[in-house]
Each structure stands twice: as structure tokens, then as C-alpha cells.
Amino acid sequence: MMHAETRSAVLSIGRVYCDLIFTGLGHLPVLGRETFAEGMEIAAGGGAFIAAAHLAHARRKVALVSRLGRDSLSASVEEQVCESGVDLRFVEHAQDAGPQVTVAAVVGQDRAFLTRRAGPALPATLDAALDWDEARHLHIAEYATLHEIPDLVSRAKEKGLTVSLDPSWDATLIYDPSLLRACAGIDLFLPNLEEAEAITGSSDPQVAIRKLSLAFPTVALKGGDRGAWLVSKGRLLHAPAETVPVIDTTGAGDAFNAGFINAWLNGAAEEACLTAGIRFGSLAVQAPGGAKLLTTND
């Protein structure tokens, strides 16, 4: 078994989706009317995969802990996942795990999602993943996964792993008053502005992140074109967004997570972690699909 100080790999857990991404829309669809998009992309999605793909692109060893179906859509998604460089040894294949589809409608720098989840989040491979002797960190891509596997953080901690969580937007869960209590033990909390406001009740990012820092040692708050904020050890930092051409913001937050986690695990200073997160997020928005640039630009 490798010593803790020599381990460097990340486990990224969460559902994998088939994203149908419609771009070039002037407005969101309206009931009873047909809306035409200028472009469409079919891409592997979900926070766990997108974050893992960006970590792999950064030369960080990373394994996906997830479930995939046996249907044609899942097979198509798996081809893209295989091309990403992510280790798939902990991916379970099961009939009830697909198809998991998200339709993303992109309007300017905003988007709306329609999603169908399939099957439970708990993969049969979880114990083997947590026992992997190269694993140093567990990234939980959405609170829904933790909600379904409530002992996930404690099990990771027992194995000596640090843990991060992106709550991800889920209207049925984000307002749960027990959310912060259920997240006990998380080392790095990674919400966006909308999620932070729902959890804390404050629309002021500095107030919201200060409130969240009472529950987590490190909080990185993603603000899109407003940049990002960080509170760690009582210190508040802000970094501005980069000015880049925006094609699709789907997965930008997950790309930010990957950049931040990679720098954080490297022991980088707080400012450098924020800069890395913003850099990764900026790359992600320049093409349809959160991981698309990873297969076209090295």
C-alpha cells in the first residue's frame, strides 16, 4: 500500500449523463411554440465526468466512480468517456443505470436543463474505489449523490482521503435545512452563487461565503463572469473572471472544480488555486460540452 503522502489520485463520484446541448438560441422554449437552435452537440456530461476529464487533462491521475447503462445512449457516452483519459476501473455497468439524459438549452451565458435520472447513485464498485491505494482525494460532484449515500464522507475519511463537494443545483434538495449537517467532514465546498444563496439565504456573495465558511474549512464560490471568491482560514479573496468568447457554459463550474482541486492538492497558495479554477472554467466555456476542449486542444 502506498503511504498517504505519496498518493496523488482523485476519485470523482457521481452520475454520468448524455447531454443534448442546444446552442445559438435567442430565448428559451415557450410552451406551444417551436424554437430553433443554431447548433446541437451530443456529449458525455455530469459533474463527476467533466471534473474528472479536466483533471486528467491536467495530468492528474483520476478515476470515475459511477454507473453506466447498457443502452445505446450509454454506449455512445462511454466512447467519449474512454477518450478522455479518465480511469474507468470503478465504473459499474447495470441495466437500470441508463439512459440518463440532460437537455441543455443555452441562451447567451445562461442555460436551462431538463434531466432524467436513472437508477440509484451507489455503484457496486465504491468499496474497491475507496480501497484504491493511489487515491488521495474524493470529489463528490453533486449533493444528490451524498444524499443517496449519507455515509460517503465518513467512509472516505476512514481511508484517509480529503473530500470536496459541489452541491449542484437540485430544487428538491438545495433548500433542505439539513444539507450543511449532512455535509459534515467536507474539506472543500464548491457552490455557485445561486446554490450559495439557496443554502444561506443571502444574495451577497461575501455574506454567503462567510456563512458557508462556518461549516467548511475552505469554500470556493463560483460567480461566472463575476469571477470567484474564496474563504480559507478566515481569509477572504476574490479573483476576476477572464474575458473569453463564450459558446456554452455547461460544465464550466465542474471545470473550475478540477482546476481548483488540482492546484489545492499540489499545495498551491489560495490565490493560485482561484486562478487555476478560473482558467479551467474559461477553457470549458469556449466549446459545446463541458469537456469538449480537452479532446481538441492540449
Steps between C-alpha positions, in 0.01 A plus 500: 500500500624850417564745783249787527762760418584328167142449380377749242196358318146638516177301512210687335159362591161578348266416215611517137253657259441520128471877443299629203626858480314754286695822431435821309157555655354850521266400783388196693221281356143612568212257549306447179769651276794350312845651557793437264863480615800584281701207633471174691760280668461154653757467775588297806407711800443514872720672754692186594613429144567862400710568810684171450568575134654837584710344775626240254583778255708658777697173525339413834420130537125481547244219509127531439277330759164465331241283328429473128206335325505239227282696255618667178520850650713374788727319254543820298585694815748232610695541175557867584584420861760247384666766282541740794788321671296440816554165674179297471584204723231604753214547252217251551286394204137431586172484311328756724778760472391648169410675293574808709426800283526876547369748245690828538366818337771766482403867468796737513691423820204331666340162454205287608501125554243223474629174650394141550697312764517121475564248775669554836825695536678235708739296280591145601863606452505755783683287757768406247539867402546616859754221552705607195849555636569791263197704606563819695181700447129438438301753299121472535347665195152566638327506836243253362771232506583571863129509582465147359824379664490685836807325645715579195709771667566301815601196294744710298643656814557155650723429199698821556355691203424869485156578359347774283136559407324702234139518624367541143153639445215270593182684597380203708817499713676838494256655751523204739573651846705192588734540200790654690472245778502218244821646353696473825863408435524661156838675459420705190152633414449622141159665440401760242323824589147365452571196716669705770204737516255208530702345782577818696211731408739777395543637147819686602789267405723625780230448761408159358857372490568624853195306621613187316851532643352435844423146381800423274878560531522623140221642281545604136198686362456511121350815355528452123585831336531653849802284575538288811540543875688292755499482877768289667634539853281808542650680199271626221633525146347590164632442148343651185373294208698474177361664188454220245250420222213304654341218300349285774522535879391139562758337726697820568451463874622139489805608302565768765479227764764296320742789466455604862529144637811429293677812629373442855637145504832636370517724808466822299422832670134602523538762227652242266215257569243764403695591187524135398127448549414804290745395227345154471148646501596749229622221275181302550263777383667536162342189344176301535518235772692542822790275395509566123814716498690221668483291183588783263760711676785373713 
